[in-house]
Amino acid sequence: MSRGTIVMFMSADATADPRVAKEVAALSAEGWSIVALAWDRAGRHPAVREMDGWRIENLGPPARHGGGLRNIGGYRAYWRAAARRALELGPDVVHCHNLDTVPCALAVLRGARKRPKWVLDFYEIYRESRALPQRGVAGLLARSAARYLEKRSIPRADLVITVVEGQVYYYEALGARRIVVVENAPDPERYSVVERTAPEFVVCFIGQKRWVPSLENLMRAVQPHPALRALLVGGGPAEEEIARLASGMERVEVAGRVEPDEIPELYRRCDAVFACYDISLLNWKTALPVKAMEGMASGLPVIVSRGSWMAGFVEEHGLGMAVDDRDVADIERALVHLASDRDAAREMGRRGRAIIERDLNWGSAARRLTEAYDALGIAKSDSVD
């Protein structure tokens, strides 16, 4: 017998973020039936897709990512369609992926004959991220709308999921009743410890290219040193700008989007991982970057932004170095230090790998997710097959 039905709301392609599939796999293994109501903005997928452990139903009009307030009409159409379909399904749980799907759940809670449990799954502090404009009139309106949704949802939710310990306080301050940390952590079996002996020292950034200044500074930091190289891989809104800047520099290799299965092998070409972001935004200041965890899983030292939550974690456990990513010279000093003492760099990497193996891995995170769902108190006899 099914544990119950979960309806997940997603304002993007349901398969675009591997974290969603990982959560679905963990929950379906526990007996939950899962239907994802997604907004496939590019229209790349059929209306209904049967996947392993879940069904994806694509709703909403065509739209482009990054459209800002110009997408508000599309959002409203998606919210209405997703809420209407969820009410037809009569779920035991509604699970919102990020703040921009909260209106779907609010409509369901208003219209449902039997109130479902409500789970908020936050990958970031949406109000304090580059998902919204942060300046000018547009920023004021967008941030005010996000605060309104936070106040309407967080105190009422039965469970709030966050991806990093450093963001728990934010949701506590907004009245969250129960919070669980479910990191988007790697599976250590997918990553092997890197043991390179090549003379050049390669520092990599593998992920979405969003923050140009730190990546430009990284590229500039390797220029004075023939033994230093940079590898920048991934898509993202800054992909073209990074490629343009790299074209005028030596010993910098850039590549576009790669599939998740290709990432572990890329780390085997590297000696350190660069995971710096714009920490003027609270979301990134408190983040636990996936690429930092992947670097740790690969036994590599990590370089993070000084003043961030991750910097404290790295320095406390001796996993790498924190730098002022606005300062080319500071990044250069860190790279030279790591490259000149390979034994110390490898020891940093070994400590990181040990943390991943111990508890900062998807197996541990998935257990926290399923245990949190167990605590929602939905008995098998309460569910509808």
C-alpha positions as CSV (number, residue, x, y, z in Angstrom):
1,M,0.0,0.0,0.0
2,S,1.2,3.5,-0.8
3,R,2.4,5.7,2.0
4,G,0.4,8.5,0.4
5,T,0.5,10.9,-2.5
6,I,2.9,13.8,-2.8
7,V,2.3,16.6,-5.3
8,M,5.5,18.6,-6.0
9,F,5.3,22.1,-7.5
10,M,8.2,23.2,-9.6
11,S,8.5,26.4,-11.7
12,A,11.0,24.9,-14.1
13,D,11.7,21.7,-15.9
14,A,11.4,18.9,-13.3
15,T,14.6,17.2,-14.4
16,A,16.8,20.3,-14.7
17,D,18.0,20.0,-11.1
18,P,19.4,16.6,-10.1
19,R,18.4,17.3,-6.5
20,V,14.7,16.8,-7.4
21,A,15.3,13.4,-8.8
22,K,17.4,12.5,-5.7
23,E,14.6,13.5,-3.4
24,V,12.1,11.6,-5.5
25,A,14.2,8.4,-5.4
26,A,14.5,8.6,-1.6
27,L,10.8,9.2,-1.0
28,S,9.5,6.7,-3.6
29,A,11.8,4.0,-2.0
30,E,9.8,4.6,1.2
31,G,6.5,4.0,-0.6
32,W,5.3,7.5,-1.5
33,S,3.6,8.1,-4.8
34,I,4.8,11.3,-6.4
35,V,3.4,13.6,-9.1
36,A,5.4,16.6,-10.2
37,L,3.5,19.5,-11.6
38,A,6.2,21.4,-13.4
39,W,6.5,24.5,-15.7
40,D,8.5,23.3,-18.7
41,R,9.0,26.9,-20.0
42,A,10.9,25.8,-23.1
43,G,8.3,23.2,-24.1
44,R,10.9,20.5,-24.5
45,H,9.0,17.7,-23.0
46,P,5.6,16.0,-23.5
47,A,2.6,16.9,-21.4
48,V,3.0,13.8,-19.2
49,R,6.2,11.8,-18.6
50,E,6.4,8.6,-16.6
51,M,9.7,8.4,-14.8
52,D,11.2,5.9,-12.4
53,G,9.3,6.5,-9.2
54,W,7.2,9.5,-10.3
55,R,5.1,11.1,-12.9
56,I,5.8,14.6,-14.4
57,E,3.0,16.7,-15.7
58,N,4.1,19.8,-17.6
59,L,1.9,22.8,-17.3
60,G,2.0,26.5,-18.0
61,P,2.7,28.7,-21.0
62,P,6.0,29.1,-22.9
63,A,8.4,31.5,-21.2
64,R,12.1,32.1,-20.8
65,H,14.2,31.9,-17.7
66,G,15.5,35.2,-16.4
67,G,12.6,37.2,-17.6
68,G,12.1,38.8,-14.3
69,L,8.8,40.7,-13.8
70,R,8.0,40.2,-17.5
71,N,7.2,36.5,-16.6
72,I,4.6,37.4,-14.0
73,G,1.8,36.6,-16.4
74,G,3.3,33.2,-17.1
75,Y,3.7,32.5,-13.4
76,R,0.1,33.3,-12.7
77,A,-1.0,30.9,-15.5
78,Y,1.2,28.2,-14.0
79,W,0.0,28.8,-10.5
80,R,-3.6,28.5,-11.5
81,A,-3.1,25.4,-13.6
82,A,-0.9,23.6,-11.0
83,A,-3.3,24.4,-8.1
84,R,-6.3,23.2,-10.1
85,R,-4.6,19.9,-11.1
86,A,-3.4,19.4,-7.5
87,L,-6.9,19.7,-6.2
88,E,-8.0,17.0,-8.7
89,L,-5.3,14.7,-7.4
90,G,-6.2,15.2,-3.7
91,P,-2.7,14.8,-2.3
92,D,-1.6,13.9,1.2
93,V,1.3,16.3,0.9
94,V,2.0,19.4,-1.2
95,H,5.8,19.9,-1.6
96,C,6.9,23.4,-2.9
97,H,10.3,23.5,-4.5
98,N,11.4,27.1,-3.8
99,L,9.4,30.2,-2.8
100,D,8.0,30.9,-6.3
101,T,5.7,27.9,-6.1
102,V,4.1,28.9,-2.8
103,P,1.0,30.5,-4.5
104,C,0.1,27.0,-5.8
105,A,0.0,25.6,-2.3
106,L,-1.9,28.5,-0.9
107,A,-4.7,27.9,-3.5
108,V,-4.7,24.2,-2.7
109,L,-5.0,24.8,1.1
110,R,-7.9,27.1,0.4
111,G,-9.8,24.7,-1.8
112,A,-9.0,21.3,-0.4
113,R,-11.7,19.4,1.5
114,K,-9.0,17.7,3.6
115,R,-6.0,19.8,4.3
116,P,-2.8,18.2,3.0
117,K,0.5,18.5,4.9
118,W,2.7,21.3,3.5
119,V,6.4,21.0,2.9
120,L,8.5,24.0,1.8
121,D,11.8,23.0,0.2
122,F,14.1,26.0,-0.1
123,Y,17.3,25.6,-2.2
124,E,18.2,29.2,-1.5
125,I,17.0,32.3,0.4
126,Y,15.0,33.4,-2.6
127,R,14.5,37.0,-1.5
128,E,18.2,37.5,-1.1
129,S,19.3,35.8,-4.3
130,R,19.9,36.7,-7.9
131,A,16.7,34.9,-8.8
132,L,15.1,38.3,-8.1
133,P,16.2,41.8,-9.1
134,Q,17.8,43.4,-6.1
135,R,17.9,47.1,-7.0
136,G,15.6,49.8,-8.2
137,V,11.8,49.8,-8.4
138,A,11.8,46.3,-9.8
139,G,13.9,45.1,-6.9
140,L,11.7,46.8,-4.4
141,L,8.6,45.2,-5.8
142,A,10.1,41.7,-6.2
143,R,11.6,41.6,-2.7
144,S,8.4,42.9,-1.2
145,A,6.4,40.2,-3.0
146,A,8.9,37.5,-1.8
147,R,8.6,38.8,1.8
148,Y,4.9,38.6,1.6
149,L,5.0,35.0,0.4
150,E,7.5,34.1,3.2
151,K,5.2,35.5,5.8
152,R,2.2,33.7,4.3
153,S,3.9,30.4,4.1
154,I,6.8,29.7,6.5
155,P,4.8,29.9,9.8
156,R,2.0,27.7,8.3
157,A,4.2,25.0,6.8
158,D,4.4,21.6,8.5
159,L,8.0,21.3,7.4
160,V,10.7,23.6,6.1
161,I,13.7,22.1,4.3
162,T,16.9,24.0,3.8
163,V,20.1,23.0,2.2
164,V,22.6,24.4,4.7
165,E,22.9,24.9,8.4
166,G,23.8,28.5,7.9
167,Q,20.3,29.4,6.7
168,V,18.3,27.8,9.5
169,Y,18.3,31.0,11.6
170,Y,16.6,32.9,8.7
171,Y,13.6,30.6,8.6
172,E,13.5,30.4,12.4
173,A,13.2,34.2,12.5
174,L,10.2,34.0,10.1
175,G,8.4,31.5,12.4
176,A,9.2,28.1,10.9
177,R,7.8,25.4,13.2
178,R,10.0,22.6,12.1
179,I,13.2,22.8,10.0
180,V,15.4,20.0,8.6
181,V,18.7,20.4,6.8
182,V,18.9,18.3,3.7
183,E,22.1,19.2,1.9
184,N,22.4,18.7,-1.8
185,A,25.3,16.5,-0.9
186,P,27.3,14.2,-3.2
187,D,27.3,10.4,-3.3
188,P,30.9,9.6,-2.3
189,E,30.8,6.4,-4.4
190,R,30.6,8.6,-7.6
191,Y,33.8,10.4,-6.7
192,S,37.3,9.0,-6.3
193,V,40.1,10.7,-4.5
194,V,42.3,12.6,-7.0
195,E,46.0,11.7,-7.0
196,R,47.6,13.9,-9.6
197,T,51.4,14.2,-10.1
198,A,51.4,16.6,-13.1
199,P,53.7,19.6,-12.7
200,E,51.0,22.2,-13.4
201,F,48.5,23.1,-10.7
202,V,45.0,23.3,-12.0
203,V,42.2,25.1,-10.2
204,C,38.7,24.5,-11.4
205,F,35.2,26.0,-11.2
206,I,32.5,23.5,-12.4
207,G,29.0,24.8,-12.2
208,Q,26.7,27.6,-13.3
209,K,28.6,30.7,-14.2
210,R,26.7,33.6,-12.6
211,W,29.2,35.8,-10.7
212,V,31.7,37.3,-13.3
213,P,34.0,39.3,-11.0
214,S,35.3,36.4,-8.9
215,L,35.8,34.2,-12.0
216,E,37.6,37.0,-13.9
217,N,39.8,37.5,-10.8
218,L,40.6,33.8,-10.7
219,M,41.7,33.9,-14.4
220,R,43.8,37.0,-13.8
221,A,45.4,35.4,-10.7
222,V,46.9,32.5,-12.8
223,Q,48.5,34.8,-15.4
224,P,51.8,35.6,-13.7
225,H,52.6,31.9,-12.9
226,P,53.3,29.5,-15.8
227,A,52.6,26.5,-13.5
228,L,49.1,27.7,-12.7
229,R,46.1,26.8,-14.9
230,A,42.3,27.4,-14.6
231,L,39.5,25.2,-15.8
232,L,36.0,26.8,-15.9
233,V,33.2,24.5,-16.9
234,G,29.4,25.1,-17.0
235,G,26.6,27.1,-18.5
236,G,24.7,29.9,-16.8
237,P,23.9,33.5,-17.6
238,A,27.6,34.6,-17.5
239,E,28.8,31.8,-19.8
240,E,29.4,34.0,-22.8
241,E,31.0,36.8,-20.8
242,I,33.4,34.4,-19.1
243,A,34.4,32.8,-22.5
244,R,35.0,36.3,-23.9
245,L,37.3,37.3,-21.0
246,A,39.1,33.9,-21.1
247,S,39.9,34.4,-24.8
248,G,42.4,37.1,-24.0
249,M,44.2,35.1,-21.2
250,E,46.8,32.3,-21.1
251,R,46.4,28.9,-19.4
252,V,42.6,29.3,-19.0
253,E,40.3,26.6,-20.4
254,V,36.6,27.1,-20.6
255,A,33.7,24.8,-21.6
256,G,30.0,25.0,-21.5
257,R,27.3,22.9,-19.8
258,V,28.1,19.3,-19.0
259,E,25.9,16.5,-17.8
260,P,26.0,15.6,-14.1
261,D,27.6,12.2,-14.9
262,E,30.5,13.9,-16.6
263,I,31.5,16.0,-13.5
264,P,33.4,13.4,-11.4
265,E,35.8,12.8,-14.2
266,L,36.5,16.5,-14.7
267,Y,37.7,16.8,-11.1
268,R,40.3,14.2,-11.8
269,R,42.0,16.9,-14.0
270,C,42.3,19.3,-11.1
271,D,44.3,20.1,-7.9
272,A,41.9,22.6,-6.2
273,V,38.3,23.8,-6.4
274,F,37.3,27.4,-6.6
275,A,33.9,28.0,-5.0
276,C,33.6,31.8,-4.5
277,Y,30.4,33.9,-4.9
278,D,29.0,37.4,-4.3
279,I,28.6,37.3,-0.6
280,S,27.0,40.8,-0.6
281,L,23.8,38.6,-1.1
282,L,22.7,36.8,2.1
283,N,21.8,33.7,0.0
284,W,25.4,33.2,-1.1
285,K,27.0,34.4,2.1
286,T,25.2,31.5,3.9
287,A,25.5,28.9,1.1
288,L,27.1,25.5,1.1
289,P,28.2,25.3,-2.5
290,V,27.6,22.0,-4.2
291,K,31.0,22.4,-6.0
292,A,32.7,22.7,-2.7
293,M,31.2,19.4,-1.5
294,E,32.1,17.8,-4.8
295,G,35.6,19.0,-4.4
296,M,35.8,17.5,-0.9
297,A,34.4,14.2,-2.2
298,S,37.2,14.2,-4.8
299,G,39.8,14.8,-2.1
300,L,40.7,18.3,-3.3
301,P,41.3,21.5,-1.2
302,V,38.6,24.2,-1.7
303,I,38.9,27.9,-2.1
304,V,35.9,29.9,-0.8
305,S,34.9,33.5,-0.2
306,R,36.2,35.0,3.1
307,G,33.3,36.2,5.3
308,S,31.0,33.4,4.2
309,W,29.5,30.6,6.2
310,M,31.5,28.2,4.1
311,A,34.7,30.0,5.0
312,G,34.2,29.3,8.7
313,F,33.5,25.7,7.9
314,V,36.6,25.4,5.7
315,E,38.9,27.1,8.2
316,E,37.5,25.1,11.2
317,H,38.1,21.8,9.6
318,G,41.3,22.7,7.6
319,L,39.7,21.9,4.2
320,G,41.3,24.7,2.1
321,M,41.6,28.5,2.1
322,A,39.3,31.5,2.3
323,V,40.1,34.5,0.1
324,D,38.8,37.9,-0.7
325,D,37.6,37.1,-4.2
326,R,37.5,40.8,-5.1
327,D,41.3,40.9,-4.8
328,V,43.3,39.2,-7.5
329,A,46.4,39.3,-5.3
330,D,44.7,37.4,-2.5
331,I,43.5,34.7,-4.8
332,E,47.0,34.5,-6.4
333,R,48.6,34.1,-2.9
334,A,46.2,31.2,-2.1
335,L,46.9,29.4,-5.4
336,V,50.7,29.8,-5.0
337,H,50.5,28.5,-1.4
338,L,48.6,25.4,-2.4
339,A,50.7,24.8,-5.4
340,S,54.0,25.1,-3.5
341,D,53.0,22.7,-0.8
342,R,51.3,19.8,-2.5
343,D,51.4,17.6,0.6
344,A,49.5,20.1,2.7
345,A,47.0,20.6,-0.1
346,R,46.5,16.8,-0.3
347,E,46.0,16.6,3.5
348,M,43.3,19.3,3.2
349,G,41.6,17.2,0.5
350,R,41.8,14.0,2.7
351,R,40.1,15.8,5.6
352,G,37.4,16.9,3.2
353,R,36.8,13.5,1.9
354,A,36.6,12.1,5.4
355,I,33.8,14.6,6.2
356,I,31.9,13.6,3.1
357,E,32.2,9.9,4.0
358,R,31.2,10.4,7.6
359,D,28.0,12.4,7.2
360,L,28.0,15.1,4.5
361,N,26.7,12.8,1.8
362,W,23.4,12.2,0.1
363,G,22.8,8.9,2.0
364,S,22.7,10.9,5.3
365,A,20.8,13.8,3.8
366,A,18.2,11.4,2.3
367,R,17.7,9.8,5.7
368,R,16.9,13.2,7.2
369,L,14.4,13.8,4.4
370,T,12.6,10.5,4.8
371,E,12.6,10.8,8.6
372,A,11.1,14.3,8.4
373,Y,8.4,12.9,6.2
374,D,7.7,10.1,8.7
375,A,7.2,12.8,11.3
376,L,4.4,14.4,9.3
377,G,2.3,11.7,10.8
378,I,0.5,10.4,7.7
379,A,-0.6,6.8,8.4
380,K,-1.0,4.4,5.6
381,S,-4.7,4.0,6.3
382,D,-5.1,7.8,5.8
383,S,-3.9,7.7,2.2
384,V,-6.0,7.2,-0.9
385,D,-4.7,4.6,-3.4
